[in-house]
Amino acid sequence: QRRIRSSEVSYRMNYLTCVAAIGGFLFGYDTGVISGAMPPLKRAFDLTTKQEEVVVSSTIFAAFIASLWGGSLNNTFGRRIAVLFSASVFTFGSLMLSIAWNYSSLIFGRVVVGIGIGVASLTTPMYVAEIATPSMRGTLVTVNGLLICFGQFSAGMVDGLFETFDENDGWRFMLGLAAIPSVLMFIGFLYLPESPRWLAMAGKSGEALDVLRTFRDTDREAQEEMVEIMDSLATDVSMEDEDIDSRSGSNVSIEMSGNVGLTGSGTKKSSFSQIFDMLSDAPTRRALFLGCGLMVLQQLSGINTVMYYAASIYEMSQFNEKTAIWLSGFTSLAQVLGVGMSIRLVERKGRRTLVLTSLFFVTLSLCGLGLSFYLARISSSQVEAINDEQCFSQPAKVWDGVTANCYDCVQIDGCGFCAGVCAAGNDIGPFDDGVCNFNKGDEWIFGACENRYGYMSVFFMVAYLLSFGIGMGPLPWTINSEIYPLTHRSRAVSLSTATNWIGNLVVSSTFLTIASPSILTTYGAFWLYTALAFLGWCWLYCVMPETKGLSLEEIELLFRKDEDTSVEDLVAERETFIT
């Protein structure tokens, strides 16, 4: 009988994880698809560099706003309703993108999709973490990270196929196909229960216990966990409200499935008051500082410049458009492999070890990526003559801006390279017919010079994505889903997710600008990310605790210090309250 129940529990947990992880797939698909869709979108709508950045950043900004508001949505209506809402919105946005007829409608569709992603990105990891057992939590939440990476890889393959078979309208299918998994997620969540921890917080402890019984091997295990949840809630409430007597006896016999609410003295606090309470609690504040710091560092280490602009980066590395799109798809597979390794190792080696190891190799890979671009520039064919004044130089901050080689020449709008001459022209040829002697085999280069170090860019891109996938990709989401106390979890995860999105927005909306020859150059941009990643590694080494194998309630105690309420006082306060 117990073996049968254990098998049923395993099936339910796997079903829940797979359905919830579709939210991660959608996140990853949208991140990856825009990389390959950008070149055809640029042609279809004649986008400027700034408009390209807006197409990317509009989704990110909408996700940022939605993730801030999503905390209230989760607190008020629960995790399940929040996911159903996000799936509905994402489906509408994807269909809107598939029929976009101008730049404005394209931006509108991207904003709608961003709202869906913003809510799903904070809710699905939290939902899985609140139902999973401590021994499986890290693995199951990391599956969400695996699906993010698999979504990025799938998007790369879809981009490559439609760019090959339909260069003009393939982008409509690239963007519109995301509606399929969002519909599947909506249907899947119709058959899933609400989070037991949210139910307990909402005063539905009986329903919460029923849910735990369906996801635990024994009733005793479910009851012990329910007591732990109620004790944690009781402590959090008693620390916020001195009127303990008015709530005495709140932890009624759980076995009788009584519904109990531990929400304070009966007066519902405003959102501002709840945020103030959260920030006033020192342990929560420390956890929030770590969680938000991890999210910022994830973005400042450059991951979404690589994912959003992978094809553009390969074009900067002098590959042609089609090759760049296929490369961006296949190299994203490295991150999938990295997250697969993370799933196997997270409960063995721990979160701290994987994050620090990952970030160390991310730093080395970023440095190597910058070096590959620098070598590509200085090794390209030298310019012996300049045929047109506009091709002589370009604005620059960290170099002299004078056109010295093919790499410099083709980065100037309207200039190309042929037989040692940098001249004005277009993709057909130079305006001056005397520049190239095609009868002698001269080649007109407009956009991509020969690059003997192209393989080096591919190698370090793969190394970067593999290293990132092992730790810095999935584990910030895993850690943020488990380090906050239940009473503040929705808002804290909301705030850390919003921090991730605002970091994403800043980095993705500035990459093309700072990587331009007029600001830092491509190699300068990657070396900037290298410096930020190294500083982040030093900080995490000093402040990040290990949470492997601990219950959510035990993790709360990691962020308490001597000057806070002592553990002994905390336990005594809990027992006083529940007696």
Legacy VTK file of the C-alpha trace (Angstrom):
# vtk DataFile Version 3.0
C-alpha trace
ASCII
DATASET POLYDATA
POINTS 579 float
0.000 0.000 0.000
2.790 2.414 0.922
4.671 1.582 -2.268
1.568 2.325 -4.347
1.083 5.656 -2.567
4.740 6.548 -3.047
4.413 5.818 -6.769
1.304 8.005 -7.008
3.029 10.835 -5.142
6.019 10.605 -7.481
3.720 10.787 -10.506
1.870 13.829 -9.139
5.134 15.605 -8.315
6.551 14.936 -11.774
3.343 16.138 -13.415
3.320 19.304 -11.295
6.978 20.021 -12.034
6.598 19.538 -15.788
3.501 21.707 -16.053
4.953 24.457 -13.842
8.237 24.351 -15.765
6.414 25.302 -18.972
6.527 28.806 -17.492
10.315 28.523 -17.603
10.126 27.265 -21.198
8.083 30.333 -22.185
10.597 32.600 -20.446
13.453 30.919 -22.309
11.673 30.766 -25.650
10.938 34.483 -25.640
14.512 35.260 -24.598
15.940 33.101 -27.376
13.478 33.716 -30.192
14.066 37.451 -30.387
17.754 36.854 -31.116
17.041 35.052 -34.399
13.902 37.060 -35.173
15.723 40.386 -34.943
17.483 40.302 -38.362
14.240 39.608 -40.327
12.314 42.068 -38.101
14.939 44.680 -38.887
14.373 44.102 -42.599
10.572 43.941 -42.351
10.115 47.158 -40.354
13.382 48.934 -41.280
14.378 49.160 -37.606
17.092 51.476 -36.342
19.539 50.356 -33.631
17.498 52.210 -31.015
14.261 50.601 -32.238
15.914 47.168 -32.028
16.743 47.872 -28.392
13.138 48.998 -27.770
11.748 45.786 -29.316
13.816 43.788 -26.827
13.509 46.080 -23.812
9.732 46.671 -24.100
9.083 43.057 -23.080
11.602 43.316 -20.269
10.131 46.559 -18.923
6.624 45.074 -18.997
7.920 41.970 -17.186
9.549 44.209 -14.573
6.274 46.040 -13.867
4.294 42.781 -13.898
6.707 41.095 -11.477
6.276 43.975 -8.997
2.496 43.751 -9.245
2.638 39.940 -9.366
3.499 39.732 -5.662
0.144 41.265 -4.744
-1.602 39.024 -7.263
-0.001 35.953 -5.658
-0.819 37.098 -2.138
-4.435 37.893 -2.933
-5.499 35.167 -5.350
-2.867 32.451 -4.890
-0.133 30.900 -7.020
-2.453 28.843 -9.218
-4.655 31.748 -10.318
-1.544 33.860 -11.001
-0.158 31.184 -13.353
-3.501 30.804 -15.172
-3.594 34.567 -15.657
-0.029 34.683 -16.993
-0.694 31.832 -19.449
-3.783 33.600 -20.809
-1.955 36.896 -21.263
1.061 35.245 -22.896
-1.164 33.418 -25.382
-2.885 36.649 -26.425
0.448 38.453 -26.775
1.975 35.695 -28.924
-0.986 35.699 -31.285
-0.778 39.482 -31.473
2.894 39.281 -32.485
2.139 36.766 -35.224
-0.109 39.316 -36.989
1.859 42.511 -36.185
1.494 44.932 -39.091
3.762 47.804 -38.047
6.316 48.847 -35.444
3.663 50.018 -32.937
1.684 46.754 -33.061
4.952 44.841 -32.682
5.798 46.777 -29.506
2.252 46.291 -28.170
2.529 42.517 -28.616
5.939 42.469 -26.956
4.562 44.393 -23.955
1.640 41.965 -23.532
4.003 38.985 -23.700
6.215 40.693 -21.102
3.306 40.916 -18.648
2.720 37.174 -18.939
6.410 36.353 -18.522
6.793 38.695 -15.541
4.044 37.007 -13.524
5.032 33.460 -14.527
8.741 33.984 -13.811
8.150 34.780 -10.133
5.235 32.387 -9.546
6.239 29.021 -10.998
9.538 28.543 -9.070
7.828 29.646 -5.853
4.889 27.299 -6.481
7.163 24.272 -6.982
9.333 25.189 -3.961
6.296 25.436 -1.678
5.056 21.943 -2.572
8.324 20.014 -3.023
9.978 18.088 -0.186
13.302 19.541 1.123
15.303 16.650 -0.375
13.862 17.282 -3.850
13.244 21.030 -3.789
16.551 22.132 -5.304
16.316 19.581 -8.112
12.683 20.304 -8.957
13.038 24.089 -8.931
16.186 23.773 -11.045
14.099 21.894 -13.639
12.448 25.273 -14.208
15.899 26.597 -15.103
16.448 23.638 -17.446
13.232 24.456 -19.275
14.330 28.096 -19.594
17.457 26.897 -21.395
15.560 24.311 -23.448
13.170 27.091 -24.467
16.131 29.153 -25.649
17.529 26.216 -27.620
14.122 25.447 -29.168
13.754 29.087 -30.156
17.141 28.956 -31.868
16.114 25.915 -33.899
12.772 27.508 -34.838
14.573 30.700 -35.846
17.008 28.794 -38.040
14.283 26.783 -39.783
12.031 29.721 -40.582
14.948 31.936 -41.618
15.957 29.191 -44.058
12.529 28.462 -45.537
10.737 31.823 -45.235
13.076 34.794 -45.000
10.297 37.388 -45.316
7.508 36.228 -42.979
9.220 33.510 -40.957
9.451 35.844 -37.957
5.642 35.668 -37.590
5.850 31.934 -36.929
8.909 32.367 -34.699
7.004 34.736 -32.390
3.525 33.227 -32.717
4.382 29.593 -31.952
4.895 30.500 -28.273
1.093 30.410 -27.929
1.171 26.584 -28.061
3.108 25.929 -24.800
1.228 28.733 -23.007
-2.093 27.028 -23.848
-0.664 23.712 -22.580
0.378 25.376 -19.312
-3.103 26.846 -18.848
-4.764 23.455 -19.373
-2.220 21.682 -17.150
-2.764 24.066 -14.215
-6.510 23.503 -14.317
-5.752 20.065 -12.814
-3.250 21.215 -10.172
-4.007 22.272 -6.557
-3.140 25.544 -4.868
0.109 25.836 -2.881
-0.411 24.419 0.646
1.639 27.249 2.173
-0.537 29.897 0.524
-3.672 28.028 1.660
-2.372 27.999 5.256
-1.551 31.700 5.088
-5.048 32.375 3.698
-6.671 30.580 6.657
-7.402 27.313 4.831
-5.232 24.919 6.816
-7.592 22.009 6.212
-7.261 22.347 2.442
-3.518 22.856 2.876
-3.202 19.555 4.754
-5.230 17.772 2.074
-2.820 19.034 -0.587
0.212 17.970 1.454
-1.256 14.486 1.886
-1.425 14.090 -1.905
2.247 15.071 -2.269
3.800 13.227 0.705
4.438 9.526 1.195
2.644 9.308 4.581
-0.049 11.218 6.460
2.362 11.624 9.372
4.906 13.336 7.136
2.197 15.686 5.860
0.983 16.482 9.392
4.500 17.176 10.696
5.162 19.544 7.804
1.802 21.222 8.373
2.700 21.824 12.040
6.009 23.323 10.949
4.221 25.635 8.500
1.690 26.740 11.116
4.424 27.277 13.711
6.357 29.431 11.270
3.263 31.454 10.475
2.469 31.828 14.162
5.947 33.185 14.888
5.857 35.614 11.968
2.464 36.902 13.017
3.411 37.218 16.692
6.491 39.230 15.764
4.286 41.648 13.781
1.451 41.974 16.283
1.645 42.017 20.083
-1.975 41.013 20.462
-1.201 37.297 20.723
-4.059 36.526 23.087
-6.649 37.447 20.489
-5.280 34.664 18.304
-4.497 31.997 20.902
-5.455 28.499 19.877
-4.883 29.262 16.216
-3.018 26.040 15.676
-6.072 23.836 16.115
-5.990 20.084 15.589
-4.769 19.794 12.043
-5.951 16.217 11.760
-9.535 17.511 11.954
-8.851 19.740 8.925
-9.887 22.949 10.617
-9.414 26.135 8.597
-7.362 28.684 10.425
-6.129 32.104 9.424
-2.924 33.550 10.837
-3.146 36.942 9.250
-2.826 39.228 12.231
-5.464 40.801 14.383
-8.067 40.823 11.636
-7.213 44.123 9.978
-5.828 43.700 6.482
-2.676 45.736 5.996
-2.039 47.886 2.950
0.622 46.844 0.445
2.842 49.670 1.648
2.549 48.516 5.276
3.370 44.925 4.301
6.453 46.067 2.355
7.503 48.233 5.321
7.095 45.229 7.679
9.176 43.088 5.319
12.012 45.611 5.120
11.872 46.256 8.882
12.552 42.585 9.654
16.365 42.244 9.769
16.619 38.539 8.741
14.241 39.065 5.826
16.171 42.167 4.817
19.428 40.190 4.759
17.833 37.422 2.696
16.397 40.024 0.331
19.792 41.661 -0.093
21.303 38.309 -1.061
18.389 37.353 -3.319
18.262 40.677 -5.167
22.064 40.761 -5.380
22.089 37.319 -7.030
19.498 38.473 -9.557
21.414 41.647 -10.401
24.657 39.708 -10.739
22.977 37.178 -13.024
22.152 40.025 -15.401
25.367 42.052 -15.023
27.387 38.990 -15.994
25.920 39.498 -19.453
23.667 36.480 -19.990
20.843 38.266 -21.739
23.133 40.213 -24.043
24.332 36.787 -25.159
20.779 35.395 -25.462
18.977 38.415 -26.954
21.799 39.394 -29.288
23.539 36.050 -29.925
23.010 36.289 -33.686
24.144 39.912 -33.672
27.245 38.968 -31.644
28.159 36.301 -34.188
27.639 38.847 -36.963
30.013 41.168 -35.064
32.386 38.197 -35.113
32.178 38.381 -38.945
29.804 35.435 -39.611
27.053 35.988 -42.202
23.402 36.329 -41.124
22.202 32.749 -41.707
25.298 31.223 -40.144
24.942 33.564 -37.168
21.302 32.543 -36.588
22.104 28.810 -36.693
25.141 29.261 -34.458
23.083 31.178 -31.895
20.621 28.264 -31.793
23.144 25.447 -31.487
25.421 27.154 -28.970
22.428 27.706 -26.657
22.391 23.902 -26.301
25.492 24.321 -24.117
23.389 26.031 -21.455
20.874 23.176 -21.561
23.721 20.738 -20.849
24.985 22.972 -18.051
21.598 23.082 -16.318
21.281 19.312 -16.767
24.538 18.971 -14.821
23.181 21.388 -12.213
20.089 19.233 -11.666
22.291 16.213 -10.953
24.683 18.090 -8.673
22.541 20.639 -6.794
21.527 18.295 -3.951
24.977 16.656 -3.835
27.359 19.603 -3.982
25.011 22.331 -2.772
23.898 25.726 -4.079
26.911 27.714 -2.829
29.540 25.465 -4.442
27.775 25.396 -7.812
27.140 29.154 -7.911
30.746 30.064 -7.063
32.192 27.511 -9.496
29.828 28.674 -12.231
30.601 32.357 -11.760
34.369 31.728 -11.742
34.259 30.081 -15.187
31.730 32.651 -16.455
34.307 35.337 -15.624
37.055 33.506 -17.540
34.738 32.944 -20.530
33.708 36.597 -20.715
37.360 37.625 -20.667
38.104 35.161 -23.485
35.097 36.345 -25.493
36.327 39.931 -25.295
39.813 38.796 -26.314
38.432 37.005 -29.395
36.824 40.234 -30.627
39.986 42.207 -29.963
42.115 39.729 -31.915
39.555 39.707 -34.740
39.943 43.479 -35.069
43.721 43.780 -34.991
44.284 40.775 -37.291
41.889 41.794 -40.083
43.254 43.058 -43.425
44.925 46.446 -43.236
43.450 49.484 -44.979
45.967 50.939 -47.444
43.752 53.653 -48.901
40.460 55.360 -48.082
38.313 56.284 -51.051
35.699 58.389 -49.330
35.871 60.931 -46.512
32.955 59.350 -44.589
35.000 56.145 -44.263
38.102 57.827 -42.840
37.063 57.676 -39.177
34.180 57.290 -36.746
33.371 58.702 -33.292
35.209 56.803 -30.537
35.840 57.056 -26.788
38.368 54.329 -25.988
40.358 54.302 -29.279
41.310 56.901 -31.918
38.455 56.021 -34.309
40.688 56.108 -37.389
39.945 53.356 -39.922
42.988 51.075 -39.861
41.682 47.709 -41.036
38.756 45.890 -42.612
37.062 45.363 -39.231
37.002 49.142 -38.588
35.864 49.883 -42.141
32.771 47.645 -42.295
31.484 48.962 -38.954
30.974 52.393 -40.523
27.490 52.707 -42.071
27.735 52.816 -45.853
31.366 51.674 -46.074
32.928 48.454 -47.357
36.347 46.964 -48.020
37.970 45.764 -51.196
41.635 45.076 -52.070
42.995 47.210 -49.226
40.637 50.116 -49.914
37.848 51.327 -47.597
35.191 52.926 -49.792
31.570 54.069 -49.746
29.059 51.565 -51.139
26.221 49.162 -50.372
25.683 45.402 -50.217
25.944 45.175 -54.020
29.295 46.913 -54.433
31.260 50.183 -54.122
29.868 53.371 -55.576
33.204 53.958 -57.298
33.605 51.250 -59.946
37.374 51.724 -59.888
37.766 50.439 -56.324
37.331 46.740 -57.100
38.625 44.814 -60.104
36.271 41.866 -60.063
37.948 40.403 -63.161
41.077 39.883 -61.069
39.102 38.217 -58.294
38.784 41.159 -55.914
36.041 40.643 -53.314
33.758 43.429 -52.087
33.245 43.013 -48.320
30.240 44.797 -46.851
29.354 43.696 -43.318
31.674 40.806 -42.392
35.446 40.576 -42.866
37.385 37.333 -42.841
38.045 36.412 -39.208
40.637 33.791 -38.356
39.550 33.970 -34.685
35.863 33.277 -35.310
36.267 29.794 -33.828
37.563 31.447 -30.640
34.335 33.456 -30.256
32.283 30.276 -30.715
34.432 28.376 -28.184
34.130 31.020 -25.472
30.426 31.504 -26.183
29.878 27.777 -25.622
32.116 27.820 -22.522
30.205 30.825 -21.178
26.774 29.244 -21.669
27.873 25.888 -20.231
29.418 27.563 -17.164
26.400 29.813 -16.692
24.005 26.876 -16.917
25.755 24.946 -14.132
24.973 27.561 -11.498
24.297 31.199 -12.323
21.449 30.365 -14.681
19.005 28.292 -12.597
20.215 28.634 -9.006
19.415 32.328 -8.333
15.773 31.370 -8.991
16.089 28.270 -6.785
17.695 30.210 -3.930
15.159 33.049 -4.119
12.294 30.581 -3.948
13.509 29.184 -0.603
15.238 31.867 1.516
12.277 34.047 2.544
9.794 33.514 5.427
6.302 32.499 4.308
4.556 35.716 5.383
6.889 37.785 3.193
7.666 35.234 0.475
5.348 36.480 -2.285
6.465 40.098 -1.977
10.125 39.226 -1.483
10.188 36.943 -4.539
8.262 39.631 -6.416
10.886 42.227 -5.507
13.848 39.980 -6.367
12.216 39.012 -9.678
11.606 42.682 -10.449
15.274 43.315 -9.664
16.202 40.636 -12.185
14.014 42.233 -14.827
15.280 45.757 -14.217
18.858 44.460 -14.478
17.832 42.643 -17.644
16.315 45.878 -18.979
19.396 47.975 -18.265
21.830 45.484 -19.788
19.796 44.531 -22.872
18.760 48.099 -23.702
22.348 49.348 -23.553
24.399 46.477 -25.020
24.276 47.509 -28.686
25.092 51.070 -27.659
28.031 50.337 -25.353
29.356 47.645 -27.717
29.449 50.118 -30.602
32.841 51.462 -31.742
31.833 54.922 -30.512
31.538 53.805 -26.840
33.398 50.736 -25.484
33.622 48.526 -28.589
32.474 44.906 -28.507
35.533 43.631 -26.675
35.360 46.531 -24.209
31.737 45.664 -23.382
32.603 42.046 -22.616
35.563 43.064 -20.489
33.216 45.334 -18.523
30.993 42.316 -17.834
34.137 40.379 -16.866
34.996 42.943 -14.185
31.440 42.954 -12.809
31.328 39.144 -12.672
34.645 39.014 -10.796
33.474 41.563 -8.212
30.249 39.581 -7.823
32.201 36.370 -7.184
34.165 38.059 -4.380
30.932 39.319 -2.768
29.110 35.965 -2.961
32.106 34.154 -1.490
31.736 36.297 1.626
27.957 36.371 2.110
26.261 33.316 0.577
25.192 30.485 2.955
24.416 26.881 1.988
20.723 25.864 1.960
21.071 22.265 0.740
18.830 19.769 2.546
17.133 22.303 4.841
13.387 22.874 5.105
12.060 26.289 4.115
11.437 27.059 7.772
15.004 26.040 8.769
16.477 28.261 6.044
14.853 31.285 7.729
17.167 30.761 10.721
20.314 31.096 8.545
19.708 34.829 8.222
19.316 35.488 11.946
22.138 37.055 13.942
22.869 37.376 17.655
21.356 40.839 17.844
18.072 39.515 16.424
15.581 37.428 18.362
17.575 34.330 19.407
16.666 30.891 18.135
15.818 29.796 21.690
13.517 32.809 22.165
12.010 32.129 18.758
11.206 28.523 19.632
9.862 29.532 23.052
7.701 32.206 21.464
6.296 29.670 19.026
5.438 27.197 21.772
3.873 29.895 23.942
1.757 30.981 21.017
0.479 27.554 19.978
-0.320 26.470 23.553
LINES 1 580
579 0 1 2 3 4 5 6 7 8 9 10 11 12 13 14 15 16 17 18 19 20 21 22 23 24 25 26 27 28 29 30 31 32 33 34 35 36 37 38 39 40 41 42 43 44 45 46 47 48 49 50 51 52 53 54 55 56 57 58 59 60 61 62 63 64 65 66 67 68 69 70 71 72 73 74 75 76 77 78 79 80 81 82 83 84 85 86 87 88 89 90 91 92 93 94 95 96 97 98 99 100 101 102 103 104 105 106 107 108 109 110 111 112 113 114 115 116 117 118 119 120 121 122 123 124 125 126 127 128 129 130 131 132 133 134 135 136 137 138 139 140 141 142 143 144 145 146 147 148 149 150 151 152 153 154 155 156 157 158 159 160 161 162 163 164 165 166 167 168 169 170 171 172 173 174 175 176 177 178 179 180 181 182 183 184 185 186 187 188 189 190 191 192 193 194 195 196 197 198 199 200 201 202 203 204 205 206 207 208 209 210 211 212 213 214 215 216 217 218 219 220 221 222 223 224 225 226 227 228 229 230 231 232 233 234 235 236 237 238 239 240 241 242 243 244 245 246 247 248 249 250 251 252 253 254 255 256 257 258 259 260 261 262 263 264 265 266 267 268 269 270 271 272 273 274 275 276 277 278 279 280 281 282 283 284 285 286 287 288 289 290 291 292 293 294 295 296 297 298 299 300 301 302 303 304 305 306 307 308 309 310 311 312 313 314 315 316 317 318 319 320 321 322 323 324 325 326 327 328 329 330 331 332 333 334 335 336 337 338 339 340 341 342 343 344 345 346 347 348 349 350 351 352 353 354 355 356 357 358 359 360 361 362 363 364 365 366 367 368 369 370 371 372 373 374 375 376 377 378 379 380 381 382 383 384 385 386 387 388 389 390 391 392 393 394 395 396 397 398 399 400 401 402 403 404 405 406 407 408 409 410 411 412 413 414 415 416 417 418 419 420 421 422 423 424 425 426 427 428 429 430 431 432 433 434 435 436 437 438 439 440 441 442 443 444 445 446 447 448 449 450 451 452 453 454 455 456 457 458 459 460 461 462 463 464 465 466 467 468 469 470 471 472 473 474 475 476 477 478 479 480 481 482 483 484 485 486 487 488 489 490 491 492 493 494 495 496 497 498 499 500 501 502 503 504 505 506 507 508 509 510 511 512 513 514 515 516 517 518 519 520 521 522 523 524 525 526 527 528 529 530 531 532 533 534 535 536 537 538 539 540 541 542 543 544 545 546 547 548 549 550 551 552 553 554 555 556 557 558 559 560 561 562 563 564 565 566 567 568 569 570 571 572 573 574 575 576 577 578
